[in-house]
Amino acid sequence: MVDENQNNVDFGYKSVKKSDKQKLVNYVFNSVAQKYDLMNDITSLGIHRSWKNDLINWLAPQGNQNLADIAGGTGDIANKFINAGGNSAHIFDINKEMIEVSKKKYNNIRNLEWTIASAEDIPASDNSFERATMSFGLRNITNRNKSLQEIYRILKPGGRFICLEFSHLENDFLKKFYDLWSFKIMPLIGDKVTGNKEAYTYLVESIRKFPNQDELTQMFSQVGFSRIKYRNLSNGIVALHSGWKI
């Protein structure tokens, strides 16, 4: 796990200056934004839709709840939250291209708003939202602890945060197949679909460098979350982490 106090931070398997990581991540997502949803369908064989449904089912949106969807990308979670009965959703994402894709998809959805903003400095007041989510975004953030602190800050007391992120497989046999798919096949698909093989090489490497389930649980605890639980999906390819602001 990366020491957030050091001058360098991981960018896939590379070590880069903290000041450089966000620019590099922006380049990755600028280059793939228009094909991001298609690539998710292809590289996960469509299973990402089920993972996102599992997040929403565990969150159990209610009509009096407003959602902050951090690093909300192309908007799937925010849209699902509203359709499942939530009152409103606000997508915060640092990448303008991803926000533009989201607006094209969901501009007709009621009570859905967008703001271009860093997850490390969320432009929202303390105690503003009943619920917060982050889907496949935390591993791309330079200072993950700062982002978790910000999410905790904007949640109301009694609020809940669920993070959906790639994690660490439980099964060694499946891990061998998963590594073959990830390192050999996904970058080739990325090259064919988006024209950027390096972007998907980075995304695969970033998954392997990300904290495991127990380490992320500890990170939740360090910023103040309580009643922390996680659920492995697809044998730990991804995991849902849930925490409450008491």
N, C-alpha and C positions, 0 to 999 in steps of 0.2 A: 504494500500500500504506500502511496506517495506521501511524503512528509510535506504538508502544505506550507511549512515555514522555510523550505529550501528555495533557492533561486531558480532551480529547474523543475520541470514537471513532465509527465509522460505525454507523448503524442504518438500513440501506438507503441511500437517498440523503441522509438527514438526518445531521447531526452532533449527537451528544448527549453529555452528561457520562458518563464511564466508570461512575460510580456509578449511573446510571439505566439503562444498557443491559440489564443482566440482568433487571430488573423488566419492561422492555418486551418482551424476548424471552419471558419467562415468560408474560406475557399472551397473546402470539401462540399459544404452544403449548398453554396451558390452553384456549383457545377452539377449537382445531382437533383436539385429541387424539383425540376419539371418532371423527372422520372422517379422521384422518391417513392411514391405510393406503388407504382408498378414494380419497382425493385423489391419493395417489401413483400408484395404478393409472390413474386418469383422466388426470391431467396428463402422465404419461410414456407413456401408451398401453400401460402394462404393462411397459415396457422396464426399469424400475428393478429388476425381478426378475432380469433377465439381468445387469445391472451388478453386483448383489450376488453372483450366482453367479460372475462373473468374479473378484471380490475373493476369495471362498473358494477358488476353483481356484488362484489365484496364491499364496494363503497356505498351501495344502496341509496341512490340519490332521493332526496325528499323535496317537496315543493317550496320549502322555506330556505333552501340551501343555495349558496352562490359559490361557484368554483373558480379558483385560480389554477389555470393549467399552465404550468411553468415549462419552458422549452416546448411549447405546444405544437410546434411544427405545422403540419398540414391540417391539424384540427380534428382528427378523428375522436380523441377522447372528449373534448369539449362538446362536440356534436352528440356523442353517445350519452353524455351526462344529461344534457337538456332533453333528449328524446326519452330518457329513462325516468324523467320526472323532476329533475333539478330545475331551479328557478332561472339561473343565469350562469354564464361562463365567460371568463375573460382570459384570452390567450396572451401570454407573455413569451416572446421569442426574440432573440437577438438578431436573427437572420431575416432580412427583409424579403428575400426571395421565397423563403418557406411561408412567410405570412401572406404573401401575394397569392401563392397557390391555395392556401387555406381560404382566403377571401373568395376566390373564384369558385371553390367547392361549396362553401357554406354561407354565402352572403345573404341568402334568403332566410336563414335561421333566426328566430326571434331571440332576443336577449343574449346575443353573442357579440363580444367585442374583442379587439386586437390592440396590442401595444408592442412596439419594437423596443425591447429592453433586455438587459443582461439578467440572468438568474442570480447573479451576485449582488445586484442592486435593483430590486423590484420596486417600481414606482407606485406603491400602494401604502396606505396608512397601516399602522399597527392594528391588529385585531379586526381585519376587514372581511375575511372570508370564513365561511363555515367548513369548506373543504378545499383541498389542494391536491394536485396530481402532477406527476412527471413521468413521461413515457419515453424511454430510450434517449434520455437527454443528459442524465447526471454524469455519465462517463466522459462526455465531451466538454464538461465545464472545468475551467482551470482550477478554481478554488472550490472544491465540492463542499467543504465544511461551511464556507461563507454562504453558499447557496442554501444549504440546509438551515442555517441560522435565519436567513431571510424568509424562507418558507414558514418557519416556526413563528417569526415575528408577525407576519401578515395574517396568520390564522387567529380566529377568535378562541378564547378559552372554551374547551369542549370541541374544538375543531380537529379534523383528521386529515392526515396526509398519506397518500399511497403512491409509491414509486414502482413502476414497472421497468425492469432493466435486465439486460442479459447477465447471466450469472455463471455458476460453475456446475458442470454435470456431475451427477452422482454415480453414473455407471461407466466403468472403464472401457467396456466394449463399445458403447455408444459414443464415447469420447473420441475413439479412433476414427469412426465414420464421420463424426461431426468436424473433426480437425481436417479431414480430407475435403469435405464439402466446403468448409470455411476458407481454407488457405489455397486450395487449388481451383475450386469451381466458382465460388462467389466472385472473386476478382475478375475472372474471365467473363462472367455474366455482366458484371458492372461495366466492363470494357465494351461489350457488345451493345448494351442498352443505353448507357450514359456517355460512353466515350472516355470514361475516366477510371481506368483500372486501379490507379494509385489510391483513389478515394475509398474504394472498397477494401483495398489492402489495409489502409489505416483503420477503417471501421472494424474489421476483423481483429486486428491487433489490439485495438482499444478495448474490445470485449475481454481478451485474455489478461489485460493489465488491470482490469477493474476489480475492486475488492470483492471477496467472496461473501456469502450470505451472512456469516457470523461477523465479519469485519464491518459490513454495512449496517448491521444491527447495532454494533457498538458506536458507529458514527451517528446514528439516530439518537442514541442515548446521550452522547456527549453534548448535543445541542439542546437537550431538554425534553425530547419526546418521551412519552410514557406508554405503557401497554403495547410495547413493540412486538410485532409478530411478522413472520414471513411465511409465504407459501411458495414452494417450488412448482413450476409448471413445466411440462414436457421433460421430466427427469432433471430439472435444474438448468435447462438451456436458458430459461428466464426465471425470474423470481419476482413476486410481489412483496414489497415491504410496507407495512402499515404502522403508523405511529399517531398518538393523540397528544394534543396540547391540553394539559389539565389545568 
